[in-house]
């Protein structure tokens, strides 16, 4: 029987870092983290989002003013922006199946039916509905990202409450049919970050879980 590491170790180790050190996350580690995140669950497997990696200090500094002045947006190893993919869904689906057809043994007629079913389910969405749908997938991926980072000993701090429109403008995301959902700086905790020793406050299972029996 295969034994897997106790993921609760990583969940207890991680916290929302307030202050990062100057230590850089290696390219190898970053690539591994992004690869792990790419394995996250996603609606229809479409992954309707992009993860934008920013290392340029000047560019990160520009975004602080649109992040409620949170300096950790600039003082980190890498700043990652999770953005909803607002490109044409038909094209998105077509690309997915062009890749899927090369790795799957599903008969062509059945695969064609799957593609049509996916189009019927998704192409009727309005722009607002598409953004909501894609944002939900971003949040699923973020969960995978945070745990994956912790498993690699990389610290993180998801940042919401940012001016997403300003992020889009600074990064020129509209030109690529992308819309910012949230930001997440990564790096390694500073030895003076007192939040590292803070006790986690979480609901008891009796408060968190509702069992419906009938």
Residue, then its C-alpha position, 0 to 999 in steps of 0.5 A: x500500500x502506497x503511503x502519502x505524506x500527511x498534507x496537514x503538515x503543509x497546511x499547518x506550516x503555511x500562513x499568509x506571509x506579511x514580510x518576505x525575505x530577500x531569498x529568491x525562489x529558483x526557476x526550477x522550484x517555480x517551474x515545479x510549482x506551476x506544473x503542480x498547479x496545472x494539475x488542479x481540478x477545473x471545469x471540463x478541464x478547460x483551465x480558463x485562466x492564465x497565471x502571470x509571473x512577474x519578477x521585474x521590481x519596477x513593475x511590481x512597484x507600480x502595482x502597490x498603489x492598486x493593492x491598498x498600499x500593500x508593500x508585499x506586492x513588490x517586496x517578494x521573490x515573484x508576484x503571480x497574477x491569476x487572471x480569467x481567460x475571456x477569450x472566445x469559448x468556442x476557440x477554447x473548446x476547439x483547442x482543448x479537443x485538438x490536444x485531447x484527441x492526440x492523447x485519448x483512445x475515446x472513439x471519434x464519434x463519442x469525442x465529437x458528442x463530448x465536444x458538442x455537449x461542452x459547447x452547448x453548456x458553455x457558449x450561451x454564457x454572457x461576458x459577465x457569466x463567463x468571468x464568474x465561471x472563470x473566476x471560480x476556476x481561478x479560486x480552485x487553482x489557487x487552493x492547489x497553488x497554496x498547498x503545492x507551494x507549502x509542500x515545496x517550502x515556498x511561502x505565499x500570501x493571496x491578495x484580494x481587494x485589489x483594483x483589478x481594473x488598474x492591474x489590467x491596465x498596468x499589465x495590458x491584459x485586455x489586449x490578451x483577453x484577460x481580466x485580473x482576479x487576484x494576486x499572490x506574491x511568493x517567496x520565503x518568510x522573513x525571520x522578523x515576520x511575527x505572523x509566522x508564530x501566530x496561532x491559527x484560528x479556525x472553526x471547529x468541525x461542528x461549526x464548519x460542517x453541516x450534516x443533512x440526513x433527510 
